[in-house]
């Protein structure tokens, strides 16, 4: 009995040992025509083992490349595609991605917040810039609560914003003519109230429409009943006249 541990290691294990042995046998065939025909047979068998890849673009090209890889680039056959020749190119490792060297103190806010802060400090002084400051602080509070499910005081957010902006954005002491720090909560409450009002109005309209439809249906039913009663009365009167005649 021959154990797999004593056999040679498979180059592409997905195809199994039988395909690998076919490739090794193809390398030993001396006749060029027979060798090319046997290589095409191997390609057909490899395609049957991967029917889910038939819709993949360049499916045949991929099979031929894998054939040369399993032959360790030592197979003299004619391929309809360019033949890979360098083993180092096929097995080359991807370029190393450098890890960011800059480590921020408040990483849970993300890089987008820092980009927004860099843009906000370049705006001209005015209401739009102040509104952008509070919008950034509001978004920072949401990011903070994603990682810390507990509540957070607005003053903590303002302190972080002051530190991230290198002291250029200071909302810790807001003048009377500016929006108070409660805006972070009041905006959310105002939005929720508007949403509740819209839902209440929609429910009232739906309820009114249902009542109107029901009233129309009842009116139609009463009219139909009256018409049937009149018809029955006419039929009885006609029968009475016919009996008297």
C-alpha positions in Angstrom: 0.0 0.0 0.0 1.3 3.4 -1.0 0.5 6.3 1.4 -0.1 9.8 0.2 2.7 11.0 2.6 5.2 9.0 0.5 3.9 10.4 -2.8 5.1 13.6 -4.5 3.3 16.8 -3.5 0.6 18.0 -5.8 1.2 21.3 -7.5 -2.6 22.1 -7.9 -4.4 19.8 -5.4 -7.8 20.9 -6.7 -7.4 18.7 -9.8 -6.3 15.6 -7.9 -3.5 13.1 -8.5 -4.9 11.6 -11.6 -4.7 14.8 -13.6 -1.2 15.3 -12.3 -0.2 11.9 -13.4 -1.7 12.6 -16.9 0.4 15.7 -17.1 3.5 13.8 -16.1 2.8 11.2 -18.7 2.3 13.9 -21.4 5.8 15.2 -20.7 7.2 11.7 -21.6 5.5 11.4 -25.0 8.1 11.8 -27.7 5.8 12.2 -30.7 4.9 15.9 -31.1 1.4 15.3 -32.7 0.5 12.7 -30.0 1.8 14.9 -27.3 -0.3 17.9 -28.5 -3.4 15.7 -28.8 -2.9 14.3 -25.3 -2.6 17.9 -23.9 -5.9 18.8 -25.4 -7.5 15.8 -23.8 -6.1 16.9 -20.4 -7.6 20.4 -21.0 -11.1 18.8 -21.7 -10.9 16.7 -18.5 -9.9 19.7 -16.5 -12.8 21.7 -17.9 -15.2 18.9 -16.9 -13.9 19.0 -13.4 -14.8 22.7 -13.2 -18.2 23.2 -14.9 -19.0 26.2 -12.7 -16.1 28.1 -14.4 -17.4 27.8 -18.0 -19.0 31.2 -17.9 -15.8 32.8 -16.6 -14.1 35.0 -19.2 -10.9 33.4 -20.6 -11.8 30.1 -19.1 -9.7 28.1 -21.6 -6.8 30.4 -21.2 -6.9 29.7 -17.4 -6.9 26.0 -18.0 -3.9 26.1 -20.3 -1.9 28.2 -17.8 -2.7 25.7 -15.1 -1.6 22.9 -17.4 1.8 24.5 -17.8 2.0 25.2 -14.0 1.3 21.5 -13.2 4.0 20.6 -15.8 6.4 22.9 -14.0 6.8 24.9 -17.2 8.5 21.9 -18.9 5.9 20.9 -21.5 6.6 21.3 -25.2 3.1 21.6 -26.7 1.3 24.1 -28.9 -1.1 26.4 -27.0 -3.6 28.8 -28.5 -2.5 31.3 -25.9 0.8 32.7 -24.7 2.8 30.2 -22.8 4.0 31.3 -19.3 7.7 30.6 -18.9 8.7 32.2 -15.6 7.8 30.3 -12.5 8.7 33.3 -10.4 6.1 35.5 -12.3 3.2 33.0 -11.7 4.1 32.5 -8.0 5.1 36.0 -7.3 3.8 37.6 -4.2 1.7 40.8 -4.3 3.4 44.1 -3.4 3.5 44.8 0.3 1.0 47.3 1.5 2.6 49.6 4.0 0.7 50.0 7.3 -0.2 53.6 8.1 2.6 55.1 10.1 0.5 57.9 11.6 -1.5 56.6 14.6 -4.3 58.9 15.8 -5.5 59.2 19.3 -9.2 59.1 18.4 -9.2 56.5 15.7 -12.9 55.6 16.2 -13.9 58.9 14.5 -12.3 57.8 11.2 -10.2 59.7 8.6 -13.3 61.3 7.0 -13.8 63.4 10.1 -10.3 64.7 10.0 -10.7 65.6 6.3 -13.9 67.4 7.1 -12.1 69.3 9.9 -9.3 70.3 7.5 -11.9 71.6 5.0 -14.0 73.4 7.6 -11.2 75.5 9.0 -10.6 76.9 5.5 -14.1 78.3 5.1 -14.8 82.0 5.6 -16.2 83.0 8.9 -20.0 83.0 9.0 -23.1 81.0 9.8 -22.3 78.4 7.2 -18.9 77.6 8.8 -20.6 77.5 12.3 -23.2 75.2 10.9 -20.5 72.9 9.5 -18.7 72.9 12.8 -21.9 71.6 14.6 -22.5 69.1 11.8 -19.0 67.7 12.3 -19.6 67.6 16.1 -22.9 65.8 15.6 -21.3 63.2 13.3 -18.5 62.7 15.8 -21.1 62.0 18.5 -22.7 59.3 16.4 -19.3 57.7 15.7 -18.5 57.8 19.4 -21.7 56.1 20.3 -21.1 53.3 17.8 -18.1 52.2 19.9 -19.4 53.3 23.3 -23.0 52.4 23.8 -23.2 54.6 26.8 -24.3 58.2 26.6 -21.7 60.9 26.1 -21.8 64.5 27.1 -21.6 67.1 24.4 -18.7 68.8 26.1 -16.6 65.7 25.6 -17.2 65.9 21.9 -16.4 69.6 21.8 -13.1 68.9 23.6 -12.2 66.2 21.1 -13.0 68.5 18.2 -10.9 71.2 19.7 -8.0 68.8 20.0 -8.4 67.3 16.5 -8.5 70.7 14.9 -5.3 71.8 16.8 -7.3 74.4 18.6 -8.9 76.0 15.4 -12.4 74.9 16.2 -13.5 75.8 19.7 -17.1 75.1 20.6 -16.5 74.6 24.3 -17.8 78.2 25.1 -20.4 79.3 22.6 -21.6 82.9 22.7 -25.3 83.8 23.0 -25.7 84.7 19.4 -24.5 81.2 18.3 -26.4 78.0 18.6 -26.1 76.5 22.1 -24.3 73.2 22.7 -27.7 71.5 23.2 -28.1 71.6 19.4 -26.6 68.2 19.2 -29.6 66.8 21.0 -32.2 69.3 19.9 -31.6 68.6 16.3 -32.2 64.9 16.8 -35.3 65.6 18.9 -36.6 68.1 16.3 -36.1 65.5 13.5 -37.9 62.9 15.5 -40.8 65.2 16.3 -41.1 66.0 12.6 -41.1 62.4 11.7 -43.7 61.6 14.3 -45.9 64.5 13.0 -45.7 63.2 9.5 -46.6 59.7 10.6 -49.5 61.0 12.6 -50.8 63.0 9.6 -50.4 60.1 7.3 -52.3 57.9 9.6 -55.1 60.5 9.8 -55.3 60.7 6.0 -55.4 56.9 5.7 -58.1 56.7 8.3 -60.2 59.4 6.6 -59.8 57.7 3.2 -61.0 54.4 4.7 -64.0 56.1 6.2 -64.9 57.7 2.9 -64.6 54.4 1.1 -66.8 52.7 3.6 -69.4 55.4 3.5 -69.5 55.2 -0.3 -69.8 51.5 -0.2 -72.7 51.6 2.3 -74.5 54.2 0.2 -74.2 52.0 -2.8 -75.5 49.1 -0.9 -78.5 51.0 0.3 -79.3 52.2 -3.2 -79.1 48.7 -4.5 -81.4 47.4 -1.8 -83.9 50.2 -2.6 -83.8 49.3 -6.2 -84.5 45.6 -5.5 -87.3 46.5 -3.1 -89.0 48.7 -5.8 -88.6 45.9 -8.4 -90.2 43.4 -6.0 -93.1 45.8 -5.3 -93.7 46.3 -9.0 -93.7 42.5 -9.6 -96.3 42.0 -6.8 -98.5 44.7 -8.2 -98.4 43.2 -11.6 -99.3 39.8 -10.3 -102.3 41.3 -8.4 -103.6 43.0 -11.6 -103.1 39.8 -13.6 -105.2 37.9 -11.0 -108.0 40.4 -11.1 -108.1 40.4 -14.9 
